[in-house]
């Protein structure tokens, strides 16, 4: 499926003609502003939700007591 999409995209881009278009300097400034706004929004989102992110990671990687021996396969330390 991906091969068909790739071949179609290459064929489509290969058939394009010359575009007689003009991109003014303001377009570059707009792209730069959007990139900076996205970076600031991402940073603000991380700042606002940092506690939730940290607690989720802590819960995800937390080990319980006695869990390390079971994961390594060491059963000699346990008394039954």
N, C-alpha and C positions, 0 to 999 in steps of 0.2 A: 504494500500500500504506500509506504514511504517512497519507494522508487518511482511509482507513478506520479506522486505529487512533485517529487524533485524534477522529473523529466518534464512535467507540465510547466513548472515554474521556469525552468531553463528555456524551454521553447517560447513561453510567453515573453520573457525578458529579451530573448534573441530576436524577436520580431518587431521590437519597438523601433520607431523611426527617430529622426532628430526632433528634439523638442526645442522650439524657439521660445524659450521662456526666460524671464529675468527674475532673479531673486535679489531683492534689495537688501542693504545692510541691516535693516530693521529686523529681518527674518532671523538672522544669526543672533541678534540680541534677544529676541523672543525665545529662541531655543535655549539660550544660556539662562534666561530667567526661569524657564520651566524646569530645567535641570536643577538649579539652585533651590527652587521651591519644593521640588520632590525630595531633595536631600534634607532640607530643613523639616519637612513634614515627617519623614522617616525618623529623624533624630528626635523630634518632639513626641512621636508615638512611642518610641522606645523609652524615653524619659518618663512619660505618663504611666506606662504599663510595666516598668522595670521590676517592681515588686512581684507582680503576677508572673512575669517571665522567670525571675529568679526562683520563686517558690515552685513553679512547675518543673524547672530543671532539677531542683533539689529532690522533689518527689519522684521524678523519673529515675534519678541515679542513686537514690537512697538504698542502702543495704540494711537488711534486718539482721538481728543477732542470730548467729549460727548458719546464716545463709552462705557465708564465704566458704566454709568447709564443704558444703554440698555442691557448690559450683565447681570447685577444684577437683572434686572426687575423692578428697581425703576423708576417709571414714575411720581411720585409726585413732583419731583424737576423741571420738565420741564413745561414751560408755553406754552399753545397752543392757 
